[in-house]
Amino acid sequence: MAAKKKSSKTKHAPKKTPSEKYAFTQKMVTSETCIKCSTPCARGMAYVEKMKEPGAVGKGVPCHLTKGKGFK
């Protein structure tokens, strides 16, 4: 019986963008917080517009102003 050889190639995870890398350390904010924000961002303003629709349900949007450094 032949022994199975281990593959010399290792699998690497795809590179993450900074927004994906730090997403778990960002606070989720509601549209009310985005409206009051002193430095509005494109993501927040898009979320505010989405929430203005009648019957819209949202769970919040990650705020880049509350971003912290995560582990690599």
PDB file of N, CA, C and O in Angstrom:
ATOM      1  N   MET A   1       0.838  -1.180   0.000  1.00  0.00           N
ATOM      2  CA  MET A   1       0.000   0.000   0.000  1.00  0.00           C
ATOM      3  C   MET A   1       0.883   1.244   0.000  1.00  0.00           C
ATOM      4  O   MET A   1       1.868   1.335   0.732  1.00  0.00           O
ATOM      5  N   ALA A   2       0.510   2.166  -0.818  1.00  0.00           N
ATOM      6  CA  ALA A   2       1.265   3.413  -0.920  1.00  0.00           C
ATOM      7  C   ALA A   2       0.748   4.401   0.118  1.00  0.00           C
ATOM      8  O   ALA A   2      -0.457   4.533   0.333  1.00  0.00           O
ATOM      9  N   ALA A   3       1.673   5.078   0.744  1.00  0.00           N
ATOM     10  CA  ALA A   3       1.295   6.082   1.740  1.00  0.00           C
ATOM     11  C   ALA A   3       0.889   7.366   1.021  1.00  0.00           C
ATOM     12  O   ALA A   3       1.457   7.715  -0.014  1.00  0.00           O
ATOM     13  N   LYS A   4      -0.092   8.060   1.575  1.00  0.00           N
ATOM     14  CA  LYS A   4      -0.539   9.315   0.980  1.00  0.00           C
ATOM     15  C   LYS A   4       0.475  10.408   1.285  1.00  0.00           C
ATOM     16  O   LYS A   4       0.928  10.562   2.419  1.00  0.00           O
ATOM     17  N   LYS A   5       0.815  11.155   0.259  1.00  0.00           N
ATOM     18  CA  LYS A   5       1.742  12.270   0.446  1.00  0.00           C
ATOM     19  C   LYS A   5       0.954  13.523   0.785  1.00  0.00           C
ATOM     20  O   LYS A   5      -0.130  13.765   0.253  1.00  0.00           O
ATOM     21  N   LYS A   6       1.520  14.306   1.674  1.00  0.00           N
ATOM     22  CA  LYS A   6       0.898  15.582   2.009  1.00  0.00           C
ATOM     23  C   LYS A   6       1.207  16.592   0.927  1.00  0.00           C
ATOM     24  O   LYS A   6       2.307  16.603   0.375  1.00  0.00           O
ATOM     25  N   SER A   7       0.266  17.417   0.630  1.00  0.00           N
ATOM     26  CA  SER A   7       0.447  18.446  -0.382  1.00  0.00           C
ATOM     27  C   SER A   7       1.402  19.509   0.142  1.00  0.00           C
ATOM     28  O   SER A   7       1.279  19.954   1.283  1.00  0.00           O
ATOM     29  N   SER A   8       2.342  19.911  -0.684  1.00  0.00           N
ATOM     30  CA  SER A   8       3.298  20.936  -0.264  1.00  0.00           C
ATOM     31  C   SER A   8       2.697  22.339  -0.358  1.00  0.00           C
ATOM     32  O   SER A   8       3.233  23.296   0.201  1.00  0.00           O
ATOM     33  N   LYS A   9       1.585  22.442  -1.068  1.00  0.00           N
ATOM     34  CA  LYS A   9       0.944  23.745  -1.198  1.00  0.00           C
ATOM     35  C   LYS A   9       0.076  24.012   0.022  1.00  0.00           C
ATOM     36  O   LYS A   9      -0.656  23.137   0.484  1.00  0.00           O
ATOM     37  N   THR A  10       0.166  25.209   0.527  1.00  0.00           N
ATOM     38  CA  THR A  10      -0.685  25.601   1.646  1.00  0.00           C
ATOM     39  C   THR A  10      -1.783  26.510   1.129  1.00  0.00           C
ATOM     40  O   THR A  10      -1.593  27.252   0.165  1.00  0.00           O
ATOM     41  N   LYS A  11      -2.894  26.445   1.760  1.00  0.00           N
ATOM     42  CA  LYS A  11      -4.007  27.289   1.368  1.00  0.00           C
ATOM     43  C   LYS A  11      -3.953  28.590   2.158  1.00  0.00           C
ATOM     44  O   LYS A  11      -3.839  28.584   3.384  1.00  0.00           O
ATOM     45  N   HIS A  12      -4.034  29.688   1.446  1.00  0.00           N
ATOM     46  CA  HIS A  12      -4.016  31.001   2.081  1.00  0.00           C
ATOM     47  C   HIS A  12      -5.395  31.622   1.973  1.00  0.00           C
ATOM     48  O   HIS A  12      -6.086  31.476   0.965  1.00  0.00           O
ATOM     49  N   ALA A  13      -5.778  32.309   3.020  1.00  0.00           N
ATOM     50  CA  ALA A  13      -7.043  33.033   3.001  1.00  0.00           C
ATOM     51  C   ALA A  13      -6.894  34.244   2.090  1.00  0.00           C
ATOM     52  O   ALA A  13      -5.807  34.816   2.005  1.00  0.00           O
ATOM     53  N   PRO A  14      -7.955  34.643   1.413  1.00  0.00           N
ATOM     54  CA  PRO A  14      -7.859  35.828   0.554  1.00  0.00           C
ATOM     55  C   PRO A  14      -7.580  37.075   1.386  1.00  0.00           C
ATOM     56  O   PRO A  14      -8.001  37.178   2.538  1.00  0.00           O
ATOM     57  N   LYS A  15      -6.863  38.019   0.781  1.00  0.00           N
ATOM     58  CA  LYS A  15      -6.540  39.263   1.482  1.00  0.00           C
ATOM     59  C   LYS A  15      -7.811  40.022   1.818  1.00  0.00           C
ATOM     60  O   LYS A  15      -8.736  40.104   1.010  1.00  0.00           O
ATOM     61  N   LYS A  16      -7.845  40.577   3.027  1.00  0.00           N
ATOM     62  CA  LYS A  16      -8.999  41.355   3.471  1.00  0.00           C
ATOM     63  C   LYS A  16      -8.714  42.833   3.290  1.00  0.00           C
ATOM     64  O   LYS A  16      -7.582  43.288   3.452  1.00  0.00           O
ATOM     65  N   THR A  17      -9.759  43.575   2.950  1.00  0.00           N
ATOM     66  CA  THR A  17      -9.633  45.019   2.864  1.00  0.00           C
ATOM     67  C   THR A  17      -9.648  45.578   4.281  1.00  0.00           C
ATOM     68  O   THR A  17     -10.116  44.899   5.195  1.00  0.00           O
ATOM     69  N   PRO A  18      -9.149  46.794   4.490  1.00  0.00           N
ATOM     70  CA  PRO A  18      -9.163  47.367   5.840  1.00  0.00           C
ATOM     71  C   PRO A  18     -10.563  47.422   6.447  1.00  0.00           C
ATOM     72  O   PRO A  18     -10.718  47.228   7.653  1.00  0.00           O
ATOM     73  N   SER A  19     -11.585  47.684   5.629  1.00  0.00           N
ATOM     74  CA  SER A  19     -12.937  47.743   6.187  1.00  0.00           C
ATOM     75  C   SER A  19     -13.396  46.374   6.657  1.00  0.00           C
ATOM     76  O   SER A  19     -14.134  46.277   7.638  1.00  0.00           O
ATOM     77  N   GLU A  20     -12.977  45.314   5.978  1.00  0.00           N
ATOM     78  CA  GLU A  20     -13.324  43.959   6.412  1.00  0.00           C
ATOM     79  C   GLU A  20     -12.483  43.541   7.616  1.00  0.00           C
ATOM     80  O   GLU A  20     -12.972  42.860   8.516  1.00  0.00           O
ATOM     81  N   LYS A  21     -11.227  43.950   7.626  1.00  0.00           N
ATOM     82  CA  LYS A  21     -10.310  43.562   8.691  1.00  0.00           C
ATOM     83  C   LYS A  21     -10.748  44.117  10.051  1.00  0.00           C
ATOM     84  O   LYS A  21     -10.647  43.433  11.069  1.00  0.00           O
ATOM     85  N   TYR A  22     -11.226  45.342  10.058  1.00  0.00           N
ATOM     86  CA  TYR A  22     -11.605  45.975  11.313  1.00  0.00           C
ATOM     87  C   TYR A  22     -13.108  45.971  11.569  1.00  0.00           C
ATOM     88  O   TYR A  22     -13.566  46.587  12.531  1.00  0.00           O
ATOM     89  N   ALA A  23     -13.874  45.301  10.740  1.00  0.00           N
ATOM     90  CA  ALA A  23     -15.336  45.343  10.856  1.00  0.00           C
ATOM     91  C   ALA A  23     -15.817  44.844  12.217  1.00  0.00           C
ATOM     92  O   ALA A  23     -16.795  45.366  12.751  1.00  0.00           O
ATOM     93  N   PHE A  24     -15.145  43.840  12.785  1.00  0.00           N
ATOM     94  CA  PHE A  24     -15.597  43.289  14.054  1.00  0.00           C
ATOM     95  C   PHE A  24     -15.347  44.222  15.219  1.00  0.00           C
ATOM     96  O   PHE A  24     -15.867  43.984  16.309  1.00  0.00           O
ATOM     97  N   THR A  25     -14.568  45.278  15.028  1.00  0.00           N
ATOM     98  CA  THR A  25     -14.307  46.212  16.121  1.00  0.00           C
ATOM     99  C   THR A  25     -15.095  47.503  15.969  1.00  0.00           C
ATOM    100  O   THR A  25     -14.966  48.404  16.798  1.00  0.00           O
ATOM    101  N   GLN A  26     -15.912  47.608  14.918  1.00  0.00           N
ATOM    102  CA  GLN A  26     -16.702  48.812  14.704  1.00  0.00           C
ATOM    103  C   GLN A  26     -18.059  48.676  15.379  1.00  0.00           C
ATOM    104  O   GLN A  26     -18.644  47.594  15.414  1.00  0.00           O
ATOM    105  N   LYS A  27     -18.546  49.780  15.910  1.00  0.00           N
ATOM    106  CA  LYS A  27     -19.865  49.775  16.533  1.00  0.00           C
ATOM    107  C   LYS A  27     -20.932  49.924  15.461  1.00  0.00           C
ATOM    108  O   LYS A  27     -20.746  50.639  14.476  1.00  0.00           O
ATOM    109  N   MET A  28     -22.053  49.240  15.664  1.00  0.00           N
ATOM    110  CA  MET A  28     -23.183  49.374  14.762  1.00  0.00           C
ATOM    111  C   MET A  28     -23.999  50.570  15.236  1.00  0.00           C
ATOM    112  O   MET A  28     -24.362  50.656  16.409  1.00  0.00           O
ATOM    113  N   VAL A  29     -24.283  51.489  14.323  1.00  0.00           N
ATOM    114  CA  VAL A  29     -25.055  52.681  14.663  1.00  0.00           C
ATOM    115  C   VAL A  29     -26.317  52.727  13.819  1.00  0.00           C
ATOM    116  O   VAL A  29     -26.369  52.165  12.725  1.00  0.00           O
ATOM    117  N   THR A  30     -27.321  53.393  14.333  1.00  0.00           N
ATOM    118  CA  THR A  30     -28.593  53.518  13.628  1.00  0.00           C
ATOM    119  C   THR A  30     -28.578  54.769  12.759  1.00  0.00           C
ATOM    120  O   THR A  30     -27.645  55.571  12.811  1.00  0.00           O
ATOM    121  N   SER A  31     -29.621  54.916  11.965  1.00  0.00           N
ATOM    122  CA  SER A  31     -29.697  56.077  11.074  1.00  0.00           C
ATOM    123  C   SER A  31     -29.810  57.377  11.865  1.00  0.00           C
ATOM    124  O   SER A  31     -29.367  58.424  11.393  1.00  0.00           O
ATOM    125  N   GLU A  32     -30.393  57.327  13.055  1.00  0.00           N
ATOM    126  CA  GLU A  32     -30.496  58.534  13.886  1.00  0.00           C
ATOM    127  C   GLU A  32     -29.112  59.046  14.252  1.00  0.00           C
ATOM    128  O   GLU A  32     -28.879  60.255  14.260  1.00  0.00           O
ATOM    129  N   THR A  33     -28.195  58.138  14.555  1.00  0.00           N
ATOM    130  CA  THR A  33     -26.832  58.519  14.892  1.00  0.00           C
ATOM    131  C   THR A  33     -26.130  59.101  13.673  1.00  0.00           C
ATOM    132  O   THR A  33     -25.380  60.070  13.790  1.00  0.00           O
ATOM    133  N   CYS A  34     -26.371  58.510  12.498  1.00  0.00           N
ATOM    134  CA  CYS A  34     -25.750  59.008  11.261  1.00  0.00           C
ATOM    135  C   CYS A  34     -26.230  60.414  10.922  1.00  0.00           C
ATOM    136  O   CYS A  34     -25.457  61.234  10.427  1.00  0.00           O
ATOM    137  N   ILE A  35     -27.493  60.693  11.183  1.00  0.00           N
ATOM    138  CA  ILE A  35     -28.039  62.025  10.906  1.00  0.00           C
ATOM    139  C   ILE A  35     -27.353  63.070  11.780  1.00  0.00           C
ATOM    140  O   ILE A  35     -27.065  64.172  11.313  1.00  0.00           O
ATOM    141  N   LYS A  36     -27.088  62.739  13.040  1.00  0.00           N
ATOM    142  CA  LYS A  36     -26.478  63.669  13.984  1.00  0.00           C
ATOM    143  C   LYS A  36     -24.961  63.775  13.838  1.00  0.00           C
ATOM    144  O   LYS A  36     -24.354  64.669  14.427  1.00  0.00           O
ATOM    145  N   CYS A  37     -24.345  62.896  13.078  1.00  0.00           N
ATOM    146  CA  CYS A  37     -22.889  62.817  12.969  1.00  0.00           C
ATOM    147  C   CYS A  37     -22.300  64.112  12.415  1.00  0.00           C
ATOM    148  O   CYS A  37     -22.838  64.709  11.483  1.00  0.00           O
ATOM    149  N   SER A  38     -21.181  64.532  13.009  1.00  0.00           N
ATOM    150  CA  SER A  38     -20.528  65.766  12.560  1.00  0.00           C
ATOM    151  C   SER A  38     -19.668  65.537  11.316  1.00  0.00           C
ATOM    152  O   SER A  38     -19.355  66.488  10.600  1.00  0.00           O
ATOM    153  N   THR A  39     -19.286  64.292  11.054  1.00  0.00           N
ATOM    154  CA  THR A  39     -18.511  63.967   9.856  1.00  0.00           C
ATOM    155  C   THR A  39     -19.221  62.845   9.092  1.00  0.00           C
ATOM    156  O   THR A  39     -18.850  61.677   9.215  1.00  0.00           O
ATOM    157  N   PRO A  40     -20.245  63.199   8.301  1.00  0.00           N
ATOM    158  CA  PRO A  40     -21.006  62.173   7.601  1.00  0.00           C
ATOM    159  C   PRO A  40     -20.163  61.459   6.540  1.00  0.00           C
ATOM    160  O   PRO A  40     -19.338  62.070   5.862  1.00  0.00           O
ATOM    161  N   CYS A  41     -20.394  60.156   6.420  1.00  0.00           N
ATOM    162  CA  CYS A  41     -19.681  59.359   5.417  1.00  0.00           C
ATOM    163  C   CYS A  41     -20.680  58.842   4.381  1.00  0.00           C
ATOM    164  O   CYS A  41     -21.891  58.899   4.594  1.00  0.00           O
ATOM    165  N   ALA A  42     -20.172  58.346   3.280  1.00  0.00           N
ATOM    166  CA  ALA A  42     -21.019  57.862   2.195  1.00  0.00           C
ATOM    167  C   ALA A  42     -21.860  56.664   2.638  1.00  0.00           C
ATOM    168  O   ALA A  42     -23.040  56.574   2.299  1.00  0.00           O
ATOM    169  N   ARG A  43     -21.257  55.746   3.393  1.00  0.00           N
ATOM    170  CA  ARG A  43     -21.978  54.568   3.857  1.00  0.00           C
ATOM    171  C   ARG A  43     -23.129  54.950   4.768  1.00  0.00           C
ATOM    172  O   ARG A  43     -24.229  54.411   4.648  1.00  0.00           O
ATOM    173  N   GLY A  44     -22.875  55.880   5.679  1.00  0.00           N
ATOM    174  CA  GLY A  44     -23.908  56.330   6.610  1.00  0.00           C
ATOM    175  C   GLY A  44     -25.039  57.060   5.923  1.00  0.00           C
ATOM    176  O   GLY A  44     -26.207  56.850   6.249  1.00  0.00           O
ATOM    177  N   MET A  45     -24.701  57.920   4.968  1.00  0.00           N
ATOM    178  CA  MET A  45     -25.728  58.679   4.263  1.00  0.00           C
ATOM    179  C   MET A  45     -26.568  57.766   3.363  1.00  0.00           C
ATOM    180  O   MET A  45     -27.767  57.992   3.203  1.00  0.00           O
ATOM    181  N   ALA A  46     -25.954  56.751   2.785  1.00  0.00           N
ATOM    182  CA  ALA A  46     -26.707  55.784   1.984  1.00  0.00           C
ATOM    183  C   ALA A  46     -27.680  55.017   2.878  1.00  0.00           C
ATOM    184  O   ALA A  46     -28.807  54.728   2.478  1.00  0.00           O
ATOM    185  N   TYR A  47     -27.231  54.690   4.091  1.00  0.00           N
ATOM    186  CA  TYR A  47     -28.092  53.987   5.044  1.00  0.00           C
ATOM    187  C   TYR A  47     -29.262  54.871   5.478  1.00  0.00           C
ATOM    188  O   TYR A  47     -30.386  54.390   5.621  1.00  0.00           O
ATOM    189  N   VAL A  48     -28.997  56.157   5.686  1.00  0.00           N
ATOM    190  CA  VAL A  48     -30.059  57.098   6.069  1.00  0.00           C
ATOM    191  C   VAL A  48     -31.114  57.166   4.971  1.00  0.00           C
ATOM    192  O   VAL A  48     -32.312  57.142   5.253  1.00  0.00           O
ATOM    193  N   GLU A  49     -30.664  57.251   3.712  1.00  0.00           N
ATOM    194  CA  GLU A  49     -31.598  57.295   2.586  1.00  0.00           C
ATOM    195  C   GLU A  49     -32.418  56.015   2.506  1.00  0.00           C
ATOM    196  O   GLU A  49     -33.613  56.058   2.216  1.00  0.00           O
ATOM    197  N   LYS A  50     -31.785  54.887   2.758  1.00  0.00           N
ATOM    198  CA  LYS A  50     -32.485  53.597   2.731  1.00  0.00           C
ATOM    199  C   LYS A  50     -33.544  53.535   3.820  1.00  0.00           C
ATOM    200  O   LYS A  50     -34.636  53.008   3.603  1.00  0.00           O
ATOM    201  N   MET A  51     -33.223  54.069   4.981  1.00  0.00           N
ATOM    202  CA  MET A  51     -34.159  54.009   6.113  1.00  0.00           C
ATOM    203  C   MET A  51     -35.304  55.004   5.973  1.00  0.00           C
ATOM    204  O   MET A  51     -36.300  54.887   6.687  1.00  0.00           O
ATOM    205  N   LYS A  52     -35.195  55.978   5.077  1.00  0.00           N
ATOM    206  CA  LYS A  52     -36.276  56.940   4.858  1.00  0.00           C
ATOM    207  C   LYS A  52     -37.455  56.321   4.116  1.00  0.00           C
ATOM    208  O   LYS A  52     -38.562  56.858   4.152  1.00  0.00           O
ATOM    209  N   GLU A  53     -37.224  55.186   3.438  1.00  0.00           N
ATOM    210  CA  GLU A  53     -38.293  54.505   2.706  1.00  0.00           C
ATOM    211  C   GLU A  53     -39.331  53.972   3.683  1.00  0.00           C
ATOM    212  O   GLU A  53     -38.965  53.464   4.743  1.00  0.00           O
ATOM    213  N   PRO A  54     -40.606  54.072   3.357  1.00  0.00           N
ATOM    214  CA  PRO A  54     -41.642  53.544   4.246  1.00  0.00           C
ATOM    215  C   PRO A  54     -41.522  52.024   4.399  1.00  0.00           C
ATOM    216  O   PRO A  54     -41.388  51.302   3.411  1.00  0.00           O
ATOM    217  N   GLY A  55     -41.570  51.558   5.622  1.00  0.00           N
ATOM    218  CA  GLY A  55     -41.509  50.129   5.908  1.00  0.00           C
ATOM    219  C   GLY A  55     -40.108  49.548   5.916  1.00  0.00           C
ATOM    220  O   GLY A  55     -39.951  48.329   5.992  1.00  0.00           O
ATOM    221  N   ALA A  56     -39.086  50.389   5.840  1.00  0.00           N
ATOM    222  CA  ALA A  56     -37.708  49.896   5.823  1.00  0.00           C
ATOM    223  C   ALA A  56     -37.320  49.373   7.201  1.00  0.00           C
ATOM    224  O   ALA A  56     -37.635  49.978   8.225  1.00  0.00           O
ATOM    225  N   VAL A  57     -36.631  48.241   7.201  1.00  0.00           N
ATOM    226  CA  VAL A  57     -36.149  47.642   8.438  1.00  0.00           C
ATOM    227  C   VAL A  57     -34.640  47.524   8.334  1.00  0.00           C
ATOM    228  O   VAL A  57     -34.117  46.986   7.358  1.00  0.00           O
ATOM    229  N   GLY A  58     -33.951  48.019   9.329  1.00  0.00           N
ATOM    230  CA  GLY A  58     -32.491  47.964   9.299  1.00  0.00           C
ATOM    231  C   GLY A  58     -31.931  47.556  10.642  1.00  0.00           C
ATOM    232  O   GLY A  58     -32.581  47.707  11.676  1.00  0.00           O
ATOM    233  N   LYS A  59     -30.720  47.039  10.613  1.00  0.00           N
ATOM    234  CA  LYS A  59     -30.053  46.603  11.840  1.00  0.00           C
ATOM    235  C   LYS A  59     -28.885  47.509  12.200  1.00  0.00           C
ATOM    236  O   LYS A  59     -28.165  47.244  13.162  1.00  0.00           O
ATOM    237  N   GLY A  60     -28.697  48.565  11.438  1.00  0.00           N
ATOM    238  CA  GLY A  60     -27.600  49.482  11.702  1.00  0.00           C
ATOM    239  C   GLY A  60     -26.513  49.331  10.665  1.00  0.00           C
ATOM    240  O   GLY A  60     -26.561  48.441   9.816  1.00  0.00           O
ATOM    241  N   VAL A  61     -25.536  50.207  10.744  1.00  0.00           N
ATOM    242  CA  VAL A  61     -24.407  50.210   9.816  1.00  0.00           C
ATOM    243  C   VAL A  61     -23.133  50.382  10.641  1.00  0.00           C
ATOM    244  O   VAL A  61     -23.136  51.145  11.607  1.00  0.00           O
ATOM    245  N   PRO A  62     -22.026  49.685  10.283  1.00  0.00           N
ATOM    246  CA  PRO A  62     -20.781  49.857  11.046  1.00  0.00           C
ATOM    247  C   PRO A  62     -20.238  51.270  10.863  1.00  0.00           C
ATOM    248  O   PRO A  62     -20.172  51.776   9.743  1.00  0.00           O
ATOM    249  N   CYS A  63     -19.857  51.892  11.951  1.00  0.00           N
ATOM    250  CA  CYS A  63     -19.363  53.272  11.914  1.00  0.00           C
ATOM    251  C   CYS A  63     -17.839  53.260  11.894  1.00  0.00           C
ATOM    252  O   CYS A  63     -17.203  52.703  12.788  1.00  0.00           O
ATOM    253  N   HIS A  64     -17.255  53.881  10.864  1.00  0.00           N
ATOM    254  CA  HIS A  64     -15.794  53.906  10.746  1.00  0.00           C
ATOM    255  C   HIS A  64     -15.139  54.793  11.805  1.00  0.00           C
ATOM    256  O   HIS A  64     -13.934  54.688  12.038  1.00  0.00           O
ATOM    257  N   LEU A  65     -15.910  55.652  12.438  1.00  0.00           N
ATOM    258  CA  LEU A  65     -15.353  56.523  13.472  1.00  0.00           C
ATOM    259  C   LEU A  65     -15.109  55.777  14.773  1.00  0.00           C
ATOM    260  O   LEU A  65     -14.396  56.278  15.642  1.00  0.00           O
ATOM    261  N   THR A  66     -15.685  54.595  14.924  1.00  0.00           N
ATOM    262  CA  THR A  66     -15.501  53.802  16.137  1.00  0.00           C
ATOM    263  C   THR A  66     -14.580  52.626  15.869  1.00  0.00           C
ATOM    264  O   THR A  66     -14.547  51.678  16.653  1.00  0.00           O
ATOM    265  N   LYS A  67     -13.826  52.669  14.766  1.00  0.00           N
ATOM    266  CA  LYS A  67     -12.951  51.559  14.374  1.00  0.00           C
ATOM    267  C   LYS A  67     -11.768  51.446  15.320  1.00  0.00           C
ATOM    268  O   LYS A  67     -11.180  52.451  15.721  1.00  0.00           O
ATOM    269  N   GLY A  68     -11.430  50.229  15.667  1.00  0.00           N
ATOM    270  CA  GLY A  68     -10.248  49.967  16.479  1.00  0.00           C
ATOM    271  C   GLY A  68      -9.384  48.951  15.759  1.00  0.00           C
ATOM    272  O   GLY A  68      -9.824  48.351  14.779  1.00  0.00           O
ATOM    273  N   LYS A  69      -8.211  48.757  16.209  1.00  0.00           N
ATOM    274  CA  LYS A  69      -7.317  47.786  15.567  1.00  0.00           C
ATOM    275  C   LYS A  69      -7.636  46.397  16.085  1.00  0.00           C
ATOM    276  O   LYS A  69      -7.785  46.190  17.289  1.00  0.00           O
ATOM    277  N   GLY A  70      -7.739  45.470  15.186  1.00  0.00           N
ATOM    278  CA  GLY A  70      -7.986  44.079  15.530  1.00  0.00           C
ATOM    279  C   GLY A  70      -6.701  43.284  15.439  1.00  0.00           C
ATOM    280  O   GLY A  70      -5.641  43.831  15.135  1.00  0.00           O
ATOM    281  N   PHE A  71      -6.794  42.026  15.695  1.00  0.00           N
ATOM    282  CA  PHE A  71      -5.648  41.142  15.571  1.00  0.00           C
ATOM    283  C   PHE A  71      -5.500  40.704  14.130  1.00  0.00           C
ATOM    284  O   PHE A  71      -6.494  40.622  13.408  1.00  0.00           O
ATOM    285  N   LYS A  72      -4.303  40.426  13.701  1.00  0.00           N
ATOM    286  CA  LYS A  72      -4.068  40.003  12.311  1.00  0.00           C
ATOM    287  C   LYS A  72      -4.556  38.609  12.095  1.00  0.00           C
ATOM    288  O   LYS A  72      -4.445  38.081  10.988  1.00  0.00           O
TER     289      LYS A  72
END
